[in-house]
Every structure is written in structure tokens, then in C-alpha cells.
Amino acid sequence: MTDADEIRHWWRTSIIDMEPGKIAFRGHPIQDLIGTVSFPQMIWLMLRGDLPSPEQAALFECALVAGVDHGPQAPSIAAARMAATCGVGLNNVMATGVNMLGDVHGGAGEQCAVLYYDIAARIDAGAGLDQAVRDGLDVWRAEYGKIVSGFGHRFHKPVDPRAPRLMALVREAAAAGTVNGRFAVIGEAVQDELGRQRGGRPIAMNIDGATAVIFCELGFPPPLSRGLFCLSRSVGVLAHGWEQMQQGGRNKGPMPPKFLPEYQPKDVTS
């Protein structure tokens, strides 16, 4: 291999074919995409290599819209707004917010998708729905802990208003043949089983549980549930960061200066 070939093969991609005067994404010239595909369709094309049907794109877009923001009480938004008061640029503000999206805040959709796919695999192997859900929950909890991602919400009780709307749209899409509907059934079965395990006290499906249903119905692997949530939430991060820049303020911390954190002396005897 010549030096030129070695350099060319250093990065290999099927995403973009680019040279002077040419830009093509997944084989589609950029000039043919501009003005003919929506942003959700473009996201799908970049990730999957093909263009979704209009119906698939519409359902996909619903999940993206639902997750854009949850206000300054969400750590990602609070961090972004604090960053905006520190004199950094808008790109730094956005990076600060997105970098707050981890396993606990932002990763629940991925973890929930793992659960859904595991239950689906158990059903494919011959288990009944109820048994597959119980076994799937046992295995999932052994890996991730007792709190099941995608269900319950520390702020929205008893209902996360985003989830019922998304699930209704999934059912409509299933009735129209756009998706299979099996992950909607699985998600609702998990919700029912969790309620039974709580002594009959219902538990709400939250935004992560509902968007995981959609992403699974559309065939996205679990890690992309997190990536797509980050993409969605970055819209809220951008909006809040820009708003904070317009409001002004300097070096704002997580609480007003008159409130001080509790001081706890270290117990040197322990």
C-alpha cells in the first residue's frame, strides 16, 4: 500500500462521499436532498443509510419533538444556563448541557430499549408475554438496579403528559401498518407488571419509556435511543442557553447567593 492509499484508508465511511464540488450523503447528492427531505428524514438517512417512509418519519419526529426540553430543573438545562453566565460561547453552553446527559439523566431511554429488546427476544424464543416480562425485569434489575428506567417520574405524578400522547400515536401507526406494534404491547405489559409488583399501585410510563417504544418499533438499536435523546434535548439546551444570554447575569450558581450549602464537619472518629 502506498502512502497515499494508507492516508485515504485511514478513515473509511459510507456516510459521505466528498471531493471538490461534490457532497453526497449515503449516495444522495446534497443538492437533491435540500428542499426535499425533512430534518428527521435526514437524521434517519445519516444513521441508517436509507430514507424512511413519510409515515415512519412522522412517528420518528414525534419522539424527537417530545424530548426537546424539561426546564431548568433538569440538570442538563441548569448546567447550560449556568455556563451561559460564565462568559463562554453558545457552542460551549450546548456542550456543557449535552455532557450532563449520562446513565441517570439522559440514558434511561437506552436502558429501557435494552429491556424491551430482551423481552422481545424471550417471546421469540417461546415465552409468553407475562413470563417474558417478569424474567426480563429480573435480569434487567440484576444489571441496572431496582429502579426501572422508563417508568415513574420524580416530577410528573401520576402521569407524564408526554407518554400517553406518544403511545396513542404508536397505536395509530401500528393500525396503519407503519410499525408492528409489538413494542407498544411490551412497554404497556412492563408498566402493568410494575404496578402489580407495587401492590396494585399504578406507575406511569415516562418520556424515556415511550420514546424507547418508538425507537424500538422503528428498529433503532438501544445506544441510539440515548444518542437521539441527546440530539432532541440539545434543542432545549440551545434555547435555554440563548435565552440566558439575552437575560444576562454573571457567574450564576445553582442557587441564589443568600442560600449556602449545608456544612457537615467530617467525623474524624469514623
C-alpha positions as CSV (number, residue, x, y, z in Angstrom):
1,M,0.0,0.0,0.0
2,T,1.4,3.4,-1.0
3,D,1.5,6.3,1.4
4,A,-1.4,7.9,-0.5
5,D,-3.5,4.8,-0.2
6,E,-2.7,4.5,3.5
7,I,-3.8,8.0,4.1
8,R,-7.0,7.5,2.2
9,H,-7.9,4.4,4.1
10,W,-7.1,5.9,7.5
11,W,-10.8,6.9,7.8
12,R,-13.4,4.8,6.0
13,T,-17.0,5.9,5.8
14,S,-20.2,5.1,3.9
15,I,-21.8,8.2,5.2
16,I,-20.4,10.9,3.0
17,D,-18.7,10.9,-0.4
18,M,-17.0,14.3,-0.7
19,E,-14.5,15.9,-3.1
20,P,-14.1,19.4,-4.5
21,G,-17.5,20.3,-5.9
22,K,-19.2,17.2,-4.7
23,I,-21.1,16.3,-1.5
24,A,-23.2,13.1,-1.3
25,F,-24.8,11.6,1.8
26,R,-25.4,7.8,1.5
27,G,-25.3,8.2,-2.2
28,H,-27.7,11.1,-2.4
29,P,-26.2,14.4,-3.7
30,I,-26.8,17.2,-1.2
31,Q,-28.5,19.3,-3.8
32,D,-31.1,16.6,-4.2
33,L,-31.8,16.4,-0.5
34,I,-32.0,20.2,0.2
35,G,-35.7,21.2,0.0
36,T,-36.9,17.6,-0.5
37,V,-36.3,15.9,2.8
38,S,-37.1,17.0,6.4
39,F,-34.6,17.2,9.2
40,P,-35.9,13.9,10.8
41,Q,-35.6,12.2,7.5
42,M,-32.1,13.5,7.2
43,I,-31.2,12.1,10.6
44,W,-32.6,8.7,9.7
45,L,-30.7,8.7,6.4
46,M,-27.4,9.6,8.1
47,L,-27.8,6.9,10.8
48,R,-29.5,4.1,8.7
49,G,-28.4,4.6,5.2
50,D,-31.9,4.8,3.7
51,L,-34.7,7.2,3.7
52,P,-37.8,6.4,5.9
53,S,-41.3,6.4,4.6
54,P,-43.2,9.6,5.3
55,E,-45.2,7.7,8.0
56,Q,-42.0,6.4,9.6
57,A,-40.5,9.9,9.6
58,A,-43.6,11.4,11.1
59,L,-43.6,8.9,14.1
60,F,-39.8,9.4,14.4
61,E,-40.3,13.2,14.5
62,C,-42.9,12.8,17.3
63,A,-40.3,11.2,19.6
64,L,-37.8,13.9,18.8
65,V,-40.2,16.7,19.5
66,A,-41.4,15.2,22.8
67,G,-37.9,15.2,24.3
68,V,-36.7,18.7,23.5
69,D,-36.9,20.3,26.9
70,H,-37.8,19.8,30.5
71,G,-37.0,23.2,32.0
72,P,-34.2,24.5,34.3
73,Q,-34.9,21.9,37.0
74,A,-33.3,19.3,34.7
75,P,-29.6,19.2,35.4
76,S,-28.6,19.5,31.7
77,I,-30.6,22.7,31.3
78,A,-29.5,24.2,34.6
79,A,-25.8,23.5,33.7
80,A,-26.2,25.0,30.3
81,R,-27.8,28.2,31.8
82,M,-25.0,28.4,34.4
83,A,-22.4,28.0,31.7
84,A,-24.1,30.9,29.7
85,T,-23.4,33.2,32.7
86,C,-19.7,32.3,32.7
87,G,-18.8,34.1,29.5
88,V,-18.4,31.1,27.3
89,G,-19.7,30.8,23.7
90,L,-23.0,29.2,22.7
91,N,-21.2,26.1,21.5
92,N,-19.6,25.7,24.9
93,V,-23.0,26.2,26.5
94,M,-24.5,23.4,24.4
95,A,-21.6,21.1,25.1
96,T,-22.0,21.7,28.8
97,G,-25.6,20.7,28.8
98,V,-25.2,17.7,26.5
99,N,-22.3,16.4,28.6
100,M,-24.7,16.2,31.6
101,L,-26.7,13.5,29.8
102,G,-25.5,10.3,31.4
103,D,-26.7,7.0,32.7
104,V,-29.1,8.6,35.2
105,H,-30.1,11.7,33.4
106,G,-30.5,11.0,29.7
107,G,-29.6,7.4,29.5
108,A,-32.9,5.9,30.6
109,G,-34.2,5.5,27.0
110,E,-31.2,3.3,26.1
111,Q,-31.6,1.2,29.2
112,C,-35.4,0.8,28.6
113,A,-34.7,-0.2,25.0
114,V,-32.4,-2.9,26.3
115,L,-35.2,-4.2,28.4
116,Y,-37.8,-4.1,25.6
117,Y,-35.5,-5.9,23.2
118,D,-34.6,-8.6,25.8
119,I,-38.3,-9.2,26.4
120,A,-39.0,-9.4,22.7
121,A,-36.2,-12.0,22.3
122,R,-37.7,-14.1,25.1
123,I,-41.0,-14.0,23.4
124,D,-39.4,-15.0,20.1
125,A,-37.8,-18.0,22.0
126,G,-41.2,-19.2,23.0
127,A,-42.0,-17.5,26.3
128,G,-45.4,-16.0,26.9
129,L,-45.7,-12.2,27.3
130,D,-46.2,-12.1,31.1
131,Q,-43.4,-14.6,31.8
132,A,-41.0,-12.8,29.4
133,V,-41.7,-9.5,31.1
134,R,-41.1,-10.9,34.6
135,D,-37.9,-12.7,33.6
136,G,-36.8,-9.7,31.6
137,L,-37.3,-7.4,34.6
138,D,-35.4,-9.8,36.9
139,V,-32.4,-9.9,34.6
140,W,-32.5,-6.1,33.9
141,R,-32.6,-5.3,37.7
142,A,-29.6,-7.5,38.3
143,E,-27.7,-5.4,35.8
144,Y,-29.1,-1.9,36.4
145,G,-30.7,-1.9,39.9
146,K,-34.2,-1.8,41.3
147,I,-35.4,1.5,39.6
148,V,-36.7,0.5,36.1
149,S,-35.7,3.1,33.6
150,G,-38.7,4.5,31.6
151,F,-41.2,4.2,34.3
152,G,-42.1,6.6,37.1
153,H,-41.1,10.3,37.3
154,R,-39.8,12.4,40.2
155,F,-41.7,15.4,39.0
156,H,-44.7,14.2,36.9
157,K,-47.1,12.3,39.1
158,P,-49.3,10.4,38.4
159,V,-48.9,10.9,34.6
160,D,-46.0,12.1,32.4
161,P,-48.2,14.1,29.9
162,R,-45.8,13.2,27.0
163,A,-46.1,9.4,27.3
164,P,-49.9,8.8,26.7
165,R,-49.8,11.0,23.6
166,L,-46.7,9.2,22.1
167,M,-48.3,5.8,22.9
168,A,-51.5,6.8,21.2
169,L,-49.5,7.8,18.1
170,V,-47.7,4.4,18.2
171,R,-51.1,2.6,18.3
172,E,-52.3,4.7,15.3
173,A,-49.1,3.9,13.4
174,A,-49.5,0.2,14.2
175,A,-53.1,0.2,13.0
176,A,-51.9,1.8,9.7
177,G,-49.2,-0.8,9.3
178,T,-46.3,1.7,9.7
179,V,-44.9,-0.3,12.7
180,N,-45.6,-3.7,14.1
181,G,-46.9,-2.5,17.5
182,R,-45.2,-5.3,19.5
183,F,-43.0,-2.9,21.5
184,A,-46.0,-0.9,22.5
185,V,-47.5,-4.1,23.8
186,I,-44.3,-4.9,25.6
187,G,-44.0,-1.4,27.1
188,E,-47.5,-1.5,28.4
189,A,-47.0,-5.0,29.8
190,V,-43.9,-3.8,31.7
191,Q,-46.0,-0.9,33.1
192,D,-48.7,-3.3,34.2
193,E,-46.3,-5.7,35.8
194,L,-44.5,-2.9,37.7
195,G,-47.9,-1.8,39.0
196,R,-48.6,-5.3,40.2
197,Q,-45.2,-5.5,41.9
198,R,-46.1,-2.3,43.7
199,G,-49.1,-3.9,45.3
200,G,-51.5,-2.6,42.7
201,R,-50.4,1.0,42.7
202,P,-50.1,2.2,39.1
203,I,-46.9,3.6,37.8
204,A,-46.6,6.0,34.9
205,M,-44.6,5.3,31.8
206,N,-42.4,8.4,31.3
207,I,-40.9,10.0,28.2
208,D,-38.0,7.6,28.1
209,G,-40.3,4.6,28.2
210,A,-42.4,6.0,25.4
211,T,-39.7,7.1,23.1
212,A,-37.9,3.8,23.7
213,V,-41.1,2.1,22.4
214,I,-40.9,4.3,19.2
215,F,-37.2,3.8,18.6
216,C,-37.6,0.1,19.0
217,E,-40.7,0.0,16.8
218,L,-38.6,1.8,14.1
219,G,-35.7,-0.6,14.5
220,F,-33.1,1.6,16.2
221,P,-30.5,-0.2,18.4
222,P,-30.5,0.8,22.1
223,P,-27.4,3.1,22.1
224,L,-29.2,5.3,19.5
225,S,-32.0,5.8,21.9
226,R,-29.5,7.8,24.0
227,G,-27.9,9.5,21.1
228,L,-31.3,10.6,19.7
229,F,-32.4,11.8,23.0
230,C,-29.2,13.9,23.2
231,L,-30.0,15.3,19.8
232,S,-33.5,16.1,20.8
233,R,-32.6,17.7,24.1
234,S,-29.9,19.8,22.5
235,V,-32.7,21.9,21.1
236,G,-33.8,22.8,24.6
237,V,-30.2,23.4,25.7
238,L,-29.7,25.8,22.8
239,A,-32.9,27.6,23.5
240,H,-32.2,28.0,27.2
241,G,-28.6,28.9,26.7
242,W,-29.6,31.6,24.2
243,E,-32.4,32.9,26.5
244,Q,-30.0,33.1,29.4
245,M,-27.5,35.1,27.3
246,Q,-30.3,37.6,26.5
247,Q,-31.3,37.9,30.2
248,G,-27.7,38.5,31.2
249,G,-26.4,37.6,34.6
250,R,-22.8,36.8,35.7
251,N,-21.5,33.7,37.2
252,K,-24.8,32.3,38.4
253,G,-24.5,29.2,40.5
254,P,-27.1,26.5,41.2
255,M,-28.8,28.6,43.9
256,P,-29.1,32.3,44.9
257,P,-26.0,33.6,46.9
258,K,-28.0,34.1,50.1
259,F,-28.5,30.4,50.4
260,L,-25.5,28.5,51.5
261,P,-24.8,24.8,51.2
262,E,-25.1,22.9,54.5
263,Y,-21.7,22.4,56.2
264,Q,-21.1,19.0,57.7
265,P,-18.0,18.6,59.7
266,K,-16.1,15.4,58.9
267,D,-16.4,12.8,61.7
268,V,-12.7,12.1,62.3
269,T,-13.5,9.2,64.5
270,S,-15.2,7.2,61.8
